[in-house]
Amino acid sequence: MNQSRSHFLLTTACGAVAAIILISMVSTSPVTAAPEHSEWSAPINLGPVVNSGFNDLAPALSKDGLSLYFQSNRPIGSAGGLDLWVSQRTDVDAPWGPPINLGSAINTPFTEGGPAFSRDGHWMFFNSDRPQGGVGGTDIWVSWRAHTHDDFGWQPPVNLGPGVNSPSGDSVGSYFENKEGDTPLLFFSSNRPLTGSAPGGPYVSPQVGEGAFGPPTLVTELDSPVDDMRPMIRFDGREILLASGRPGSAGGRDLWVSTRDTVFDLWSAPLNLGSLVNSVANELTPFLSSDGRHLFFASDRIVPEQVGVVDLYVTKRAKPGGPEK
């Protein structure tokens, strides 16, 4: 999104996204097998500077790798409930600093979580159950900032409106924009009843016009009979991760991956990331770094380095499947 779009969206009423044309991303191309990638390393707990004795989850790394956003219910410095926090470092080899609350421009006494950024760093999508201006139980909101390295320059957020949000719960996955695709896409999870017996499924909504988003469609090849949460797409649109308790999981929820040859193909059948990454506990809220080499996630696994109830972890790989674009 460019700055002109930002001004449009930040001044547009929530209901203005209605009555727009759905752009279908369903392809008639055959499902392709997952390409080979480097294996993920054993996950590393981010430690007591970042993690707290409470719930820390839904990480999101800035494109330059110097700011780590996440949601936490740590009480000291909180606005209430789950808030969005950021930990900063001076370079990619430096340790993370103590997390700082994003403040009242973003956080409320209600729940804020699931941050995700536009590729240019001007936009932050997140979910909140704040009642004022909301459509359903949990909605997707968006905030804009003028300076992409200013972690505390976010403007008051705007609800994406009924074109995306539903009376049910809607939670951010990732925002995708790429030269190969004609339309930027918002991937998210929702427990709206369109998924039948499933309590939550992966959806995609196209950005249409000046900052508006079209009605979402279920990504059927990624859906399962159970909840499939936080679909996180790689920068080139050829790999997507999600947290799911589908059959084949080692524990409550595992991290799964699906790939495709091009952005116009259907997704392959999701594969479990395996026992080196997943545990018999829950692995949640995956987030791929900008270069596709680092995977951040949350887990409630019981290990000696555990800090809180749910901690943040990172795992690495040598090859993300293609150069950064």
C-alpha positions as CSV (number, residue, x, y, z in Angstrom):
1,M,0.0,0.0,0.0
2,N,1.3,3.5,-0.8
3,Q,0.8,6.7,1.2
4,S,-2.2,7.8,-0.9
5,R,-3.9,4.5,0.0
6,S,-3.1,5.1,3.6
7,H,-5.0,8.4,3.7
8,F,-7.9,6.8,1.9
9,L,-8.2,3.9,4.3
10,L,-7.7,5.9,7.4
11,T,-10.5,8.3,6.5
12,T,-12.9,5.7,5.1
13,A,-15.9,4.5,7.1
14,C,-15.9,0.9,8.0
15,G,-18.9,0.1,5.9
16,A,-17.3,1.5,2.7
17,V,-15.8,-1.8,1.8
18,A,-19.1,-3.4,1.1
19,A,-20.4,-4.2,-2.4
20,I,-17.1,-4.9,-4.1
21,I,-16.1,-7.6,-6.5
22,L,-14.5,-10.8,-5.3
23,I,-11.3,-11.7,-7.0
24,S,-11.0,-15.5,-6.9
25,M,-7.6,-17.0,-6.3
26,V,-8.8,-20.6,-7.0
27,S,-6.7,-21.9,-9.9
28,T,-7.5,-24.8,-12.2
29,S,-3.8,-25.8,-12.2
30,P,-3.1,-29.2,-10.6
31,V,-1.8,-29.4,-7.0
32,T,2.0,-29.6,-7.1
33,A,4.3,-31.5,-4.8
34,A,6.2,-29.6,-2.1
35,P,9.7,-28.6,-3.3
36,E,12.7,-29.5,-1.2
37,H,14.0,-26.9,1.3
38,S,16.7,-27.0,4.0
39,E,15.6,-28.6,7.2
40,W,14.6,-26.4,10.2
41,S,17.0,-26.4,13.1
42,A,16.1,-27.2,16.7
43,P,14.0,-24.3,18.0
44,I,15.6,-21.9,20.5
45,N,13.7,-20.2,23.3
46,L,14.1,-16.4,23.0
47,G,14.8,-16.3,26.7
48,P,13.7,-14.3,29.8
49,V,14.5,-10.8,28.3
50,V,11.8,-11.3,25.7
51,N,9.6,-14.0,27.3
52,S,7.7,-13.4,30.5
53,G,6.1,-15.6,33.1
54,F,2.8,-15.2,31.2
55,N,1.6,-15.8,27.6
56,D,3.8,-14.5,24.9
57,L,2.8,-15.4,21.3
58,A,2.0,-14.2,17.8
59,P,5.5,-12.9,16.9
60,A,6.1,-10.7,13.8
61,L,9.5,-9.6,12.7
62,S,10.2,-6.3,10.9
63,K,11.7,-6.6,7.4
64,D,15.1,-5.4,8.6
65,G,15.0,-7.9,11.4
66,L,15.5,-5.3,14.2
67,S,12.0,-5.2,15.7
68,L,10.1,-8.2,17.1
69,Y,6.4,-7.6,17.7
70,F,4.3,-10.0,19.7
71,Q,1.2,-10.2,21.9
72,S,1.5,-10.7,25.7
73,N,-0.7,-10.6,28.8
74,R,2.2,-9.6,31.1
75,P,0.6,-7.2,33.6
76,I,3.4,-4.7,34.2
77,G,3.1,-1.8,31.6
78,S,0.0,-3.3,30.1
79,A,-3.2,-1.5,29.0
80,G,-5.1,-4.7,29.9
81,G,-5.8,-8.1,28.6
82,L,-3.4,-9.0,25.7
83,D,-1.4,-6.1,24.3
84,L,1.0,-5.7,21.5
85,W,4.7,-5.2,22.5
86,V,7.9,-4.7,20.6
87,S,11.5,-5.8,21.4
88,Q,14.3,-4.1,19.5
89,R,18.0,-4.8,18.7
90,T,20.7,-2.8,17.2
91,D,21.7,-5.3,14.5
92,V,20.7,-8.9,13.5
93,D,23.5,-10.4,15.7
94,A,22.7,-8.3,18.8
95,P,20.5,-9.6,21.6
96,W,16.9,-8.5,21.9
97,G,16.1,-5.7,24.3
98,P,13.4,-5.6,26.9
99,P,9.9,-5.4,25.3
100,I,8.1,-2.1,25.3
101,N,4.3,-1.7,25.1
102,L,3.1,-0.1,21.9
103,G,1.0,2.3,23.9
104,S,-2.5,3.7,23.8
105,A,-2.6,4.4,20.1
106,I,-2.8,0.7,19.5
107,N,-3.6,-1.1,22.7
108,T,-6.8,-1.0,24.7
109,P,-8.2,-2.7,27.9
110,F,-9.3,-5.4,25.5
111,T,-7.3,-7.9,23.4
112,E,-4.8,-6.9,20.7
113,G,-2.8,-9.6,18.9
114,G,-1.6,-11.2,15.8
115,P,0.5,-8.4,14.2
116,A,1.4,-8.7,10.5
117,F,3.1,-6.1,8.3
118,S,2.9,-4.9,4.7
119,R,6.1,-5.5,2.7
120,D,7.0,-1.8,2.8
121,G,6.6,-1.6,6.6
122,H,4.1,1.2,6.6
123,W,1.1,-1.0,7.5
124,M,0.4,-3.2,10.5
125,F,-2.6,-5.5,10.5
126,F,-3.7,-7.0,13.8
127,N,-6.8,-8.4,15.5
128,S,-8.8,-7.0,18.5
129,D,-12.0,-7.7,20.3
130,R,-12.5,-4.0,21.3
131,P,-16.2,-3.4,21.1
132,Q,-16.1,0.2,19.7
133,G,-16.1,0.2,15.9
134,G,-16.1,-3.6,15.7
135,V,-18.1,-5.9,13.5
136,G,-17.8,-9.2,15.4
137,G,-16.2,-10.9,18.4
138,T,-12.7,-10.4,17.1
139,D,-12.0,-8.2,14.1
140,I,-9.0,-7.3,11.9
141,W,-7.8,-3.8,12.2
142,V,-5.0,-1.8,10.4
143,S,-2.7,1.0,11.4
144,W,-0.4,3.1,9.3
145,R,2.9,4.9,10.1
146,A,4.9,7.4,8.1
147,H,8.3,6.2,9.1
148,T,9.0,2.5,8.8
149,H,11.6,2.4,11.5
150,D,9.5,4.2,14.1
151,D,8.0,1.4,16.2
152,F,5.9,3.9,18.2
153,G,4.6,6.0,15.3
154,W,1.5,4.0,14.5
155,Q,-1.7,6.0,13.9
156,P,-5.0,5.0,15.6
157,P,-6.2,1.9,13.8
158,V,-9.2,1.4,11.5
159,N,-11.5,-1.6,11.4
160,L,-11.4,-3.3,8.0
161,G,-15.1,-3.5,8.0
162,P,-17.7,-6.1,7.0
163,G,-16.1,-6.7,3.7
164,V,-13.5,-8.8,5.6
165,N,-14.7,-9.1,9.2
166,S,-17.7,-11.2,10.3
167,P,-19.9,-11.5,13.4
168,S,-17.6,-14.4,14.3
169,G,-13.9,-14.3,15.2
170,D,-11.4,-13.2,12.6
171,S,-7.6,-13.2,13.2
172,V,-4.8,-11.9,11.1
173,G,-2.4,-14.3,9.3
174,S,-0.3,-12.4,6.8
175,Y,-0.5,-9.7,4.1
176,F,1.0,-10.7,0.7
177,E,2.0,-8.4,-2.1
178,N,4.4,-9.6,-4.9
179,K,5.3,-8.6,-8.4
180,E,4.0,-12.0,-9.7
181,G,0.5,-11.4,-8.3
182,D,-1.9,-8.9,-9.6
183,T,-3.7,-8.2,-6.3
184,P,-2.4,-7.8,-2.7
185,L,-4.0,-10.5,-0.5
186,L,-4.8,-10.7,3.2
187,F,-4.6,-14.2,4.6
188,F,-6.4,-14.8,7.9
189,S,-8.2,-17.4,10.0
190,S,-11.9,-17.2,10.9
191,N,-14.4,-19.4,12.8
192,R,-17.3,-18.1,10.7
193,P,-19.8,-20.9,10.0
194,L,-18.9,-21.2,6.3
195,T,-16.4,-23.9,7.2
196,G,-19.1,-26.3,8.3
197,S,-18.0,-28.5,11.2
198,A,-14.6,-26.9,11.4
199,P,-14.1,-24.4,14.3
200,G,-11.7,-22.3,12.2
201,G,-10.3,-22.1,8.7
202,P,-7.9,-20.2,6.5
203,Y,-9.3,-17.4,4.4
204,V,-8.0,-15.0,1.8
205,S,-9.3,-11.6,0.9
206,P,-8.2,-9.5,-2.1
207,Q,-7.4,-5.8,-1.8
208,V,-9.7,-4.1,-4.2
209,G,-9.5,-0.4,-5.2
210,E,-8.1,2.3,-2.9
211,G,-7.4,0.4,0.3
212,A,-10.6,-1.7,0.4
213,F,-10.7,-5.5,0.8
214,G,-13.1,-7.8,-1.0
215,P,-15.2,-10.6,0.5
216,P,-12.9,-13.5,1.7
217,T,-12.9,-17.0,0.3
218,L,-12.0,-20.2,2.2
219,V,-8.6,-21.7,1.0
220,T,-10.1,-25.1,0.7
221,E,-6.9,-27.0,0.0
222,L,-5.5,-25.8,3.3
223,D,-8.6,-26.4,5.4
224,S,-9.2,-29.3,7.7
225,P,-11.9,-30.7,10.0
226,V,-10.2,-28.8,12.9
227,D,-9.0,-25.3,13.5
228,D,-6.3,-24.0,11.1
229,M,-4.8,-20.8,12.5
230,R,-2.6,-17.9,11.3
231,P,-1.8,-18.8,7.7
232,M,1.6,-17.2,7.2
233,I,2.7,-16.8,3.5
234,R,6.3,-16.5,2.4
235,F,7.4,-13.3,0.6
236,D,7.3,-15.0,-2.9
237,G,3.9,-16.6,-2.3
238,R,5.2,-20.1,-2.8
239,E,5.1,-21.4,0.8
240,I,2.6,-21.0,3.6
241,L,2.7,-22.2,7.2
242,L,-0.2,-22.6,9.7
243,A,-0.8,-24.0,13.1
244,S,-3.3,-26.9,13.1
245,G,-4.4,-29.8,15.3
246,R,-5.3,-31.8,12.2
247,P,-4.7,-35.6,12.1
248,G,-1.0,-36.3,12.0
249,S,-0.2,-33.7,14.7
250,A,2.2,-34.8,17.4
251,G,0.3,-32.9,20.1
252,G,-2.4,-30.3,20.5
253,R,-1.4,-28.1,17.6
254,D,1.6,-28.4,15.3
255,L,3.1,-26.3,12.6
256,W,2.3,-27.4,9.0
257,V,3.6,-26.2,5.7
258,S,2.2,-26.2,2.1
259,T,3.9,-25.1,-1.1
260,R,3.1,-24.4,-4.7
261,D,5.2,-23.8,-7.9
262,T,3.7,-20.4,-8.7
263,V,1.3,-18.0,-7.1
264,F,-1.4,-19.1,-9.6
265,D,-1.3,-22.8,-8.6
266,L,-3.2,-24.5,-5.8
267,W,-1.5,-25.3,-2.6
268,S,-0.1,-28.8,-2.0
269,A,-1.4,-30.9,0.8
270,P,0.1,-29.5,4.1
271,L,3.0,-31.4,5.6
272,N,3.9,-31.5,9.3
273,L,7.2,-29.8,10.1
274,G,8.3,-32.8,12.1
275,S,9.4,-33.7,15.5
276,L,12.5,-31.4,15.6
277,V,10.2,-28.4,15.5
278,N,6.9,-29.7,16.8
279,S,6.4,-31.2,20.3
280,V,3.7,-33.1,22.1
281,A,2.5,-29.7,23.4
282,N,1.1,-26.8,21.3
283,E,3.0,-25.0,18.6
284,L,1.2,-21.8,17.6
285,T,1.3,-18.6,15.5
286,P,4.1,-19.1,13.0
287,F,5.8,-16.2,11.4
288,L,8.4,-16.3,8.6
289,S,11.1,-13.7,8.4
290,S,11.4,-11.4,5.4
291,D,14.1,-13.6,3.8
292,G,12.2,-16.9,4.7
293,R,15.1,-18.2,6.7
294,H,13.8,-17.7,10.2
295,L,10.6,-19.1,11.6
296,F,9.3,-17.6,14.9
297,F,6.5,-19.2,16.7
298,A,5.0,-19.8,20.2
299,S,4.8,-23.0,22.2
300,D,3.7,-24.1,25.7
301,R,6.2,-27.0,25.6
302,I,7.7,-27.9,29.0
303,V,11.5,-27.6,28.6
304,P,14.2,-26.6,31.0
305,E,14.5,-23.1,29.4
306,Q,10.8,-22.4,29.6
307,V,10.1,-19.0,31.0
308,G,6.3,-18.7,31.1
309,V,3.1,-20.5,30.2
310,V,3.6,-19.8,26.4
311,D,7.0,-18.7,25.2
312,L,8.4,-17.4,21.9
313,Y,10.9,-19.6,19.9
314,V,12.9,-19.3,16.7
315,T,14.2,-21.9,14.3
316,K,16.4,-21.4,11.3
317,R,17.2,-23.0,7.9
318,A,19.9,-22.4,5.3
319,K,17.7,-22.2,2.2
320,P,14.2,-20.6,2.1
321,G,13.5,-22.0,-1.4
322,G,14.5,-18.9,-3.4
323,P,16.2,-15.6,-3.2
324,E,14.5,-12.6,-1.5
325,K,12.5,-10.4,-3.8
